[in-house]
Amino acid sequence: MKPTFASRLSVGVLLVTIGLPGAASAQYQLPTVISSVKADSLHEAAAALVAAHRYRDAARLHRRSAELRPAEDPLGFRCLSEAAALVYAAGDRSAARAGMARAAGHALARGDLRGAALAYLDAAWIAQEQKNPKQVWELGHRAEMLAESPLLGMSDRSAIMRRIERAPLAMRLALKAEP
């Protein structure tokens, strides 16, 4: 029996349909690769701006680099932390505190409890410099709660607790007080 045009067409449609998920997957990955390359490029440009002592511009590029990275990329946390440190160096304590809290949130979203707790403590210390006891308590309390997580290993918990113990006396008092 000779195949008809209709039977050949239906076999062709079937083959195209089977091949579509692979093609769709390849199309989906392209933007991720492009975003990653752009994020890396922004990160490198930020480093060059730091060398030129253009801290605010470098911080802006670090934040943009972090935005382009997937949530599981640890370099996003690093970019956000560096951006916060740069605006701190430029004298903007409020932006530095908010940036460290954002970095902590990024670390927490990818399951890095130690990094999140330490970033929250950095944000709390900046709040202490600003004489903002409510923020000191809130951010410090988040770090303490993370330190108590059963998901943390003993060494990570100890690192967080040592950092809390090294906090200035005024900050420790604010952490113990109720909001």
TORPA-4810 file (N, C-alpha, C, O; in nm, 3 decimals):
<nodes>
NODE_1_0.083_-0.117_0.000_0.000_0.000_0.000_0.088_0.124_0.000_0.187_0.132_0.073_M
NODE_2_0.051_0.218_-0.081_0.127_0.340_-0.098_0.082_0.446_0.004_-0.038_0.471_0.016_K
NODE_3_0.178_0.510_0.078_0.136_0.610_0.176_0.071_0.729_0.107_0.117_0.775_0.003_P
NODE_4_-0.035_0.777_0.167_-0.106_0.893_0.114_-0.043_1.021_0.169_0.035_1.021_0.263_T
NODE_5_-0.082_1.128_0.105_-0.034_1.258_0.151_-0.077_1.286_0.295_0.000_1.342_0.373_F
NODE_6_-0.197_1.248_0.330_-0.250_1.271_0.465_-0.172_1.192_0.568_-0.144_1.244_0.676_A
NODE_7_-0.136_1.067_0.538_-0.061_0.987_0.636_0.080_1.041_0.653_0.132_1.041_0.764_S
NODE_8_0.142_1.088_0.544_0.276_1.148_0.555_0.271_1.279_0.635_0.360_1.308_0.714_R
NODE_9_0.165_1.355_0.612_0.149_1.481_0.684_0.130_1.457_0.833_0.187_1.529_0.915_L
NODE_10_0.050_1.357_0.870_0.027_1.329_1.012_0.155_1.278_1.079_0.179_1.310_1.196_S
NODE_11_0.236_1.200_1.009_0.364_1.155_1.065_0.457_1.275_1.084_0.527_1.284_1.184_V
NODE_12_0.457_1.366_0.989_0.541_1.487_0.999_0.500_1.573_1.116_0.585_1.625_1.188_G
NODE_13_0.369_1.590_1.135_0.318_1.670_1.247_0.357_1.604_1.379_0.395_1.673_1.474_V
NODE_14_0.348_1.472_1.386_0.386_1.400_1.507_0.533_1.421_1.539_0.569_1.446_1.654_L
NODE_15_0.620_1.411_1.438_0.763_1.431_1.460_0.794_1.574_1.505_0.878_1.595_1.593_L
NODE_16_0.727_1.671_1.446_0.748_1.810_1.486_0.702_1.831_1.629_0.769_1.901_1.706_V
NODE_17_0.589_1.773_1.667_0.536_1.787_1.803_0.630_1.725_1.905_0.650_1.781_2.013_T
NODE_18_0.687_1.611_1.872_0.781_1.546_1.964_0.907_1.631_1.981_0.964_1.635_2.089_I
NODE_19_0.949_1.698_1.875_1.070_1.779_1.881_1.051_1.914_1.947_1.151_1.978_1.981_G
NODE_20_0.929_1.961_1.966_0.905_2.094_2.022_0.954_2.112_2.165_1.012_2.217_2.195_L
NODE_21_0.933_2.017_2.256_0.980_2.043_2.392_1.130_2.071_2.398_1.173_2.157_2.475_P
NODE_22_1.210_2.002_2.319_1.354_2.029_2.317_1.384_2.166_2.263_1.472_2.235_2.315_G
NODE_23_1.313_2.207_2.159_1.334_2.340_2.102_1.290_2.447_2.201_1.358_2.549_2.216_A
NODE_24_1.178_2.425_2.267_1.131_2.522_2.366_1.230_2.536_2.480_1.252_2.646_2.530_A
NODE_25_1.289_2.426_2.523_1.388_2.429_2.630_1.510_2.510_2.588_1.562_2.589_2.667_S
NODE_26_1.556_2.491_2.464_1.673_2.565_2.417_1.642_2.714_2.410_1.729_2.796_2.441_A
NODE_27_1.522_2.751_2.372_1.485_2.891_2.366_1.475_2.950_2.506_1.507_3.067_2.526_Q
NODE_28_1.431_2.872_2.602_1.418_2.920_2.739_1.554_2.950_2.801_1.566_3.046_2.876_Y
NODE_29_1.656_2.872_2.772_1.787_2.888_2.834_1.864_3.006_2.779_1.953_3.057_2.848_Q
NODE_30_1.835_3.051_2.661_1.909_3.160_2.601_1.905_3.288_2.685_2.010_3.346_2.709_L
NODE_31_1.787_3.334_2.731_1.788_3.455_2.813_1.868_3.440_2.942_1.929_3.537_2.987_P
NODE_32_1.869_3.322_3.001_1.945_3.300_3.123_2.095_3.319_3.097_2.165_3.381_3.177_T
NODE_33_2.142_3.266_2.986_2.283_3.279_2.951_2.318_3.424_2.926_2.421_3.473_2.972_V
NODE_34_2.232_3.494_2.852_2.257_3.635_2.821_2.256_3.718_2.950_2.342_3.805_2.967_I
NODE_35_2.162_3.692_3.041_2.156_3.765_3.168_2.280_3.740_3.251_2.333_3.832_3.314_S
NODE_36_2.327_3.617_3.252_2.446_3.583_3.329_2.569_3.655_3.275_2.651_3.705_3.352_S
NODE_37_2.583_3.659_3.144_2.697_3.728_3.083_2.690_3.877_3.113_2.791_3.938_3.146_V
NODE_38_2.571_3.934_3.103_2.556_4.077_3.133_2.583_4.104_3.280_2.647_4.204_3.314_K
NODE_39_2.536_4.017_3.368_2.560_4.034_3.512_2.709_4.028_3.542_2.759_4.108_3.622_A
NODE_40_2.779_3.935_3.481_2.925_3.925_3.501_2.995_4.050_3.449_3.090_4.098_3.511_D
NODE_41_2.949_4.101_3.336_3.008_4.221_3.279_2.988_4.341_3.372_3.079_4.421_3.391_S
NODE_42_2.868_4.354_3.428_2.841_4.463_3.522_2.926_4.450_3.648_2.974_4.550_3.702_L
NODE_43_2.944_4.327_3.695_3.026_4.302_3.813_3.170_4.349_3.789_3.231_4.413_3.874_H
NODE_44_3.223_4.316_3.671_3.360_4.357_3.637_3.370_4.509_3.623_3.469_4.569_3.666_E
NODE_45_3.269_4.570_3.562_3.269_4.716_3.549_3.263_4.783_3.685_3.326_4.887_3.707_A
NODE_46_3.189_4.724_3.777_3.181_4.779_3.913_3.317_4.774_3.981_3.357_4.868_4.049_A
NODE_47_3.389_4.665_3.961_3.523_4.653_4.019_3.615_4.762_3.966_3.697_4.817_4.040_A
NODE_48_3.602_4.793_3.839_3.684_4.900_3.781_3.647_5.036_3.841_3.735_5.119_3.864_A
NODE_49_3.519_5.058_3.866_3.476_5.184_3.928_3.525_5.196_4.072_3.555_5.306_4.118_L
NODE_50_3.533_5.085_4.142_3.587_5.087_4.278_3.732_5.133_4.275_3.775_5.214_4.356_V
NODE_51_3.806_5.079_4.179_3.947_5.118_4.166_3.961_5.267_4.138_4.061_5.328_4.174_A
NODE_52_3.861_5.326_4.072_3.862_5.469_4.043_3.796_5.551_4.154_3.776_5.672_4.139_A
NODE_53_3.761_5.487_4.266_3.700_5.551_4.382_3.563_5.612_4.350_3.524_5.713_4.409_H
NODE_54_3.491_5.552_4.257_3.354_5.595_4.224_3.259_5.496_4.289_3.198_5.413_4.222_R
NODE_55_3.247_5.506_4.421_3.178_5.406_4.501_3.027_5.399_4.473_2.972_5.289_4.462_Y
NODE_56_2.962_5.512_4.462_2.817_5.509_4.437_2.784_5.446_4.302_2.690_5.367_4.291_R
NODE_57_2.861_5.480_4.200_2.839_5.420_4.068_2.867_5.270_4.071_2.794_5.191_4.010_D
NODE_58_2.972_5.233_4.141_3.006_5.089_4.153_2.895_5.014_4.226_2.859_4.903_4.189_A
NODE_59_2.841_5.076_4.330_2.731_5.014_4.406_2.609_4.994_4.316_2.544_4.890_4.322_A
NODE_60_2.579_5.093_4.233_2.465_5.082_4.142_2.485_4.965_4.045_2.391_4.890_4.019_R
NODE_61_2.605_4.950_3.992_2.632_4.839_3.900_2.626_4.704_3.971_2.578_4.605_3.915_L
NODE_62_2.674_4.699_4.095_2.665_4.574_4.172_2.518_4.536_4.196_2.481_4.419_4.183_H
NODE_63_2.436_4.634_4.230_2.293_4.604_4.251_2.228_4.554_4.123_2.149_4.460_4.125_R
NODE_64_2.261_4.617_4.012_2.205_4.575_3.882_2.253_4.435_3.847_2.177_4.354_3.794_R
NODE_65_2.380_4.405_3.875_2.434_4.272_3.850_2.358_4.168_3.932_2.328_4.059_3.882_S
NODE_66_2.328_4.199_4.055_2.255_4.106_4.142_2.113_4.083_4.090_2.062_3.971_4.096_A
NODE_67_2.050_4.188_4.038_1.914_4.175_3.984_1.908_4.079_3.866_1.808_4.010_3.846_E
NODE_68_2.015_4.074_3.788_2.017_3.990_3.668_2.049_3.844_3.698_2.034_3.757_3.612_L
NODE_69_2.093_3.817_3.819_2.133_3.681_3.852_2.015_3.600_3.906_1.925_3.655_3.971_R
NODE_70_2.017_3.469_3.879_1.911_3.385_3.938_1.926_3.380_4.090_2.035_3.402_4.143_P
NODE_71_1.818_3.351_4.158_1.817_3.352_4.305_1.921_3.258_4.365_1.975_3.287_4.471_A
NODE_72_1.951_3.147_4.298_2.045_3.049_4.354_2.192_3.086_4.331_2.280_3.015_4.378_E
NODE_73_2.219_3.194_4.259_2.356_3.234_4.231_2.415_3.306_4.353_2.367_3.413_4.389_D
NODE_74_2.518_3.249_4.416_2.576_3.314_4.535_2.644_3.447_4.504_2.665_3.528_4.594_P
NODE_75_2.678_3.470_4.379_2.741_3.597_4.344_2.642_3.713_4.359_2.684_3.828_4.376_L
NODE_76_2.512_3.684_4.353_2.412_3.788_4.377_2.423_3.842_4.518_2.416_3.964_4.539_G
NODE_77_2.440_3.753_4.616_2.459_3.795_4.755_2.586_3.880_4.768_2.586_3.983_4.835_F
NODE_78_2.692_3.834_4.705_2.819_3.907_4.711_2.804_4.047_4.651_2.853_4.145_4.707_R
NODE_79_2.736_4.056_4.537_2.716_4.187_4.473_2.635_4.281_4.564_2.669_4.398_4.578_C
NODE_80_2.530_4.228_4.624_2.448_4.312_4.713_2.527_4.355_4.837_2.515_4.469_4.882_L
NODE_81_2.607_4.265_4.892_2.689_4.298_5.009_2.792_4.404_4.974_2.813_4.499_5.050_S
NODE_82_2.856_4.388_4.860_2.956_4.486_4.818_2.892_4.621_4.789_2.950_4.726_4.820_E
NODE_83_2.774_4.620_4.731_2.704_4.746_4.705_2.675_4.818_4.836_2.692_4.939_4.847_A
NODE_84_2.632_4.742_4.936_2.603_4.802_5.067_2.731_4.857_5.129_2.730_4.966_5.187_A
NODE_85_2.839_4.784_5.119_2.967_4.831_5.175_3.014_4.958_5.103_3.072_5.047_5.165_A
NODE_86_2.991_4.964_4.974_3.035_5.082_4.897_2.954_5.206_4.934_3.012_5.314_4.948_L
NODE_87_2.823_5.193_4.948_2.746_5.312_4.987_2.775_5.350_5.132_2.764_5.467_5.169_V
NODE_88_2.812_5.252_5.215_2.856_5.282_5.351_2.983_5.367_5.345_2.996_5.467_5.415_Y
NODE_89_3.078_5.324_5.259_3.204_5.398_5.244_3.178_5.539_5.189_3.253_5.632_5.219_A
NODE_90_3.072_5.553_5.110_3.038_5.684_5.055_2.963_5.770_5.157_2.936_5.888_5.131_A
NODE_91_2.929_5.711_5.273_2.865_5.789_5.380_2.714_5.778_5.388_2.653_5.846_5.471_G
NODE_92_2.652_5.696_5.307_2.506_5.683_5.309_2.467_5.563_5.394_2.454_5.451_5.344_D
NODE_93_2.449_5.587_5.524_2.421_5.480_5.619_2.284_5.415_5.596_2.270_5.294_5.610_R
NODE_94_2.184_5.494_5.561_2.050_5.438_5.538_2.050_5.341_5.421_1.993_5.232_5.430_S
NODE_95_2.113_5.380_5.311_2.121_5.292_5.194_2.205_5.169_5.226_2.176_5.059_5.177_A
NODE_96_2.308_5.185_5.306_2.393_5.071_5.344_2.314_4.971_5.428_2.323_4.850_5.407_A
NODE_97_2.237_5.022_5.524_2.156_4.934_5.609_2.052_4.860_5.525_2.035_4.739_5.540_R
NODE_98_1.984_4.931_5.438_1.884_4.868_5.351_1.949_4.768_5.257_1.893_4.662_5.229_A
NODE_99_2.067_4.801_5.208_2.138_4.710_5.118_2.182_4.581_5.187_2.174_4.473_5.128_G
NODE_100_2.227_4.592_5.311_2.267_4.471_5.385_2.144_4.386_5.417_2.151_4.263_5.413_M
NODE_101_2.033_4.450_5.448_1.910_4.374_5.473_1.864_4.304_5.345_1.816_4.190_5.350_A
NODE_102_1.880_4.370_5.233_1.844_4.309_5.104_1.937_4.191_5.074_1.892_4.088_5.026_R
NODE_103_2.065_4.207_5.102_2.161_4.097_5.083_2.124_3.979_5.172_2.132_3.864_5.130_A
NODE_104_2.083_4.009_5.294_2.042_3.902_5.385_1.920_3.828_5.331_1.914_3.706_5.336_A
NODE_105_1.825_3.903_5.279_1.708_3.841_5.219_1.744_3.753_5.100_1.685_3.647_5.081_G
NODE_106_1.841_3.797_5.022_1.886_3.717_4.907_1.950_3.588_4.956_1.924_3.481_4.901_H
NODE_107_2.035_3.598_5.058_2.099_3.477_5.112_1.996_3.383_5.170_2.005_3.261_5.151_A
NODE_108_1.900_3.437_5.238_1.794_3.355_5.298_1.713_3.283_5.191_1.675_3.167_5.208_L
NODE_109_1.685_3.353_5.081_1.606_3.293_4.972_1.676_3.173_4.910_1.611_3.084_4.857_A
NODE_110_1.808_3.171_4.915_1.878_3.056_4.857_1.926_2.958_4.964_2.000_2.864_4.934_R
NODE_111_1.883_2.978_5.088_1.912_2.882_5.194_2.042_2.902_5.267_2.085_2.814_5.342_G
NODE_112_2.107_3.016_5.248_2.233_3.045_5.316_2.201_3.115_5.448_2.204_3.238_5.457_D
NODE_113_2.171_3.035_5.550_2.129_3.091_5.679_2.242_3.167_5.747_2.218_3.272_5.808_L
NODE_114_2.363_3.116_5.737_2.478_3.183_5.799_2.502_3.320_5.735_2.517_3.420_5.805_R
NODE_115_2.504_3.324_5.601_2.525_3.450_5.531_2.414_3.550_5.562_2.440_3.669_5.580_G
NODE_116_2.291_3.501_5.569_2.178_3.589_5.600_2.191_3.646_5.740_2.173_3.767_5.760_A
NODE_117_2.223_3.563_5.837_2.236_3.609_5.975_2.347_3.713_5.989_2.329_3.815_6.055_A
NODE_118_2.461_3.687_5.927_2.572_3.781_5.937_2.539_3.913_5.867_2.579_4.020_5.913_L
NODE_119_2.467_3.907_5.755_2.426_4.030_5.687_2.325_4.108_5.771_2.331_4.230_5.777_A
NODE_120_2.232_4.036_5.835_2.138_4.105_5.925_2.213_4.172_6.040_2.177_4.282_6.081_Y
NODE_121_2.315_4.107_6.091_2.393_4.170_6.199_2.466_4.295_6.150_2.472_4.395_6.221_L
NODE_122_2.521_4.289_6.029_2.585_4.409_5.973_2.483_4.522_5.961_2.513_4.637_5.994_D
NODE_123_2.364_4.489_5.913_2.259_4.590_5.901_2.221_4.645_6.039_2.196_4.764_6.054_A
NODE_124_2.216_4.557_6.139_2.184_4.601_6.276_2.291_4.694_6.330_2.259_4.792_6.398_A
NODE_125_2.416_4.666_6.302_2.525_4.753_6.349_2.518_4.890_6.284_2.547_4.992_6.348_W
NODE_126_2.479_4.893_6.158_2.462_5.022_6.092_2.345_5.097_6.156_2.353_5.218_6.177_I
NODE_127_2.238_5.026_6.188_2.124_5.088_6.256_2.167_5.143_6.392_2.119_5.247_6.435_A
NODE_128_2.257_5.073_6.458_2.309_5.121_6.587_2.385_5.252_6.569_2.371_5.344_6.649_Q
NODE_129_2.465_5.260_6.463_2.536_5.385_6.434_2.438_5.499_6.411_2.465_5.614_6.444_E
NODE_130_2.324_5.466_6.353_2.222_5.566_6.325_2.134_5.596_6.445_2.043_5.679_6.438_Q
NODE_131_2.160_5.528_6.554_2.081_5.544_6.677_1.933_5.514_6.650_1.844_5.592_6.684_K
NODE_132_1.909_5.398_6.589_1.775_5.354_6.554_1.749_5.220_6.625_1.766_5.114_6.565_N
NODE_133_1.708_5.225_6.754_1.694_5.102_6.833_1.589_5.005_6.778_1.602_4.883_6.794_P
NODE_134_1.486_5.057_6.715_1.383_4.968_6.660_1.443_4.879_6.550_1.418_4.759_6.547_K
NODE_135_1.520_4.940_6.460_1.584_4.864_6.354_1.692_4.771_6.409_1.710_4.659_6.360_Q
NODE_136_1.765_4.816_6.511_1.866_4.730_6.574_1.798_4.604_6.626_1.844_4.492_6.602_V
NODE_137_1.688_4.624_6.698_1.619_4.509_6.755_1.567_4.418_6.646_1.588_4.296_6.651_W
NODE_138_1.499_4.475_6.546_1.438_4.394_6.441_1.543_4.313_6.363_1.527_4.193_6.344_E
NODE_139_1.648_4.379_6.318_1.750_4.311_6.239_1.832_4.214_6.323_1.863_4.103_6.279_L
NODE_140_1.865_4.255_6.445_1.939_4.166_6.534_1.858_4.044_6.573_1.911_3.934_6.585_G
NODE_141_1.729_4.063_6.594_1.640_3.953_6.629_1.632_3.851_6.515_1.628_3.731_6.538_H
NODE_142_1.629_3.900_6.392_1.628_3.809_6.277_1.754_3.722_6.277_1.748_3.602_6.253_R
NODE_143_1.868_3.784_6.305_1.993_3.709_6.310_1.990_3.606_6.422_2.033_3.492_6.403_A
NODE_144_1.938_3.645_6.539_1.930_3.550_6.651_1.838_3.432_6.617_1.868_3.318_6.651_E
NODE_145_1.727_3.461_6.551_1.635_3.353_6.513_1.703_3.258_6.415_1.688_3.136_6.425_M
NODE_146_1.778_3.311_6.321_1.849_3.225_6.226_1.955_3.142_6.297_1.979_3.027_6.262_L
NODE_147_2.019_3.200_6.398_2.122_3.128_6.472_2.065_3.008_6.546_2.136_2.911_6.572_A
NODE_148_1.937_3.014_6.580_1.872_2.905_6.652_1.816_2.797_6.559_1.759_2.699_6.606_E
NODE_149_1.831_2.814_6.430_1.775_2.719_6.334_1.841_2.581_6.348_1.963_2.572_6.358_S
NODE_150_1.760_2.476_6.347_1.817_2.341_6.351_1.886_2.304_6.220_1.955_2.202_6.212_P
NODE_151_1.869_2.385_6.118_1.933_2.359_5.989_2.079_2.403_5.986_2.153_2.366_5.894_L
NODE_152_2.120_2.480_6.086_2.258_2.527_6.093_2.347_2.424_6.161_2.306_2.356_6.255_L
NODE_153_2.468_2.415_6.112_2.567_2.333_6.179_2.623_2.407_6.299_2.603_2.528_6.313_G
NODE_154_2.692_2.335_6.385_2.746_2.395_6.507_2.847_2.506_6.476_2.848_2.609_6.545_M
NODE_155_2.931_2.488_6.375_3.032_2.589_6.344_2.966_2.718_6.293_3.010_2.827_6.327_S
NODE_156_2.862_2.705_6.211_2.793_2.824_6.163_2.722_2.896_6.276_2.726_3.019_6.285_D
NODE_157_2.657_2.819_6.363_2.587_2.878_6.479_2.688_2.951_6.567_2.661_3.061_6.615_R
NODE_158_2.803_2.890_6.590_2.906_2.952_6.675_2.958_3.081_6.612_2.982_3.179_6.683_S
NODE_159_2.975_3.081_6.480_3.024_3.202_6.413_2.925_3.317_6.430_2.965_3.431_6.453_A
NODE_160_2.797_3.287_6.419_2.695_3.391_6.435_2.693_3.440_6.579_2.688_3.561_6.604_I
NODE_161_2.697_3.348_6.675_2.692_3.387_6.815_2.816_3.467_6.856_2.806_3.562_6.933_M
NODE_162_2.933_3.430_6.804_3.055_3.508_6.834_3.040_3.650_6.780_3.083_3.746_6.845_R
NODE_163_2.981_3.663_6.665_2.963_3.795_6.606_2.865_3.876_6.689_2.885_3.997_6.707_R
NODE_164_2.761_3.813_6.739_2.664_3.883_6.825_2.733_3.928_6.954_2.710_4.039_7.001_I
NODE_165_2.816_3.842_7.011_2.885_3.875_7.137_2.984_3.988_7.120_3.012_4.060_7.216_E
NODE_166_3.037_4.007_6.999_3.131_4.117_6.975_3.061_4.248_6.947_3.125_4.352_6.931_R
NODE_167_2.929_4.245_6.942_2.853_4.367_6.915_2.874_4.468_7.026_2.899_4.431_7.141_A
NODE_168_2.866_4.595_6.993_2.879_4.697_7.096_2.774_4.679_7.205_2.665_4.627_7.180_P
NODE_169_2.806_4.721_7.324_2.717_4.706_7.439_2.579_4.765_7.412_2.478_4.702_7.446_L
NODE_170_2.572_4.881_7.353_2.443_4.945_7.327_2.358_4.860_7.234_2.236_4.853_7.249_A
NODE_171_2.422_4.796_7.140_2.347_4.710_7.048_2.294_4.587_7.120_2.179_4.547_7.099_M
NODE_172_2.376_4.526_7.205_2.331_4.408_7.280_2.213_4.443_7.370_2.121_4.364_7.385_R
NODE_173_2.217_4.561_7.430_2.106_4.605_7.515_1.979_4.625_7.431_1.870_4.589_7.475_L
NODE_174_1.995_4.682_7.313_1.878_4.701_7.225_1.820_4.567_7.181_1.698_4.554_7.167_A
NODE_175_1.905_4.468_7.159_1.858_4.334_7.118_1.776_4.268_7.228_1.681_4.195_7.200_L
NODE_176_1.813_4.294_7.355_1.742_4.231_7.466_1.611_4.302_7.498_1.521_4.242_7.557_K
NODE_177_1.601_4.428_7.461_1.480_4.505_7.490_1.368_4.465_7.394_1.394_4.420_7.282_A
NODE_178_1.248_4.481_7.439_1.132_4.455_7.351_1.111_4.575_7.262_1.144_4.688_7.300_E
NODE_179_1.056_4.554_7.141_1.035_4.669_7.049_0.928_4.763_7.100_0.899_4.864_7.036_P
</nodes>
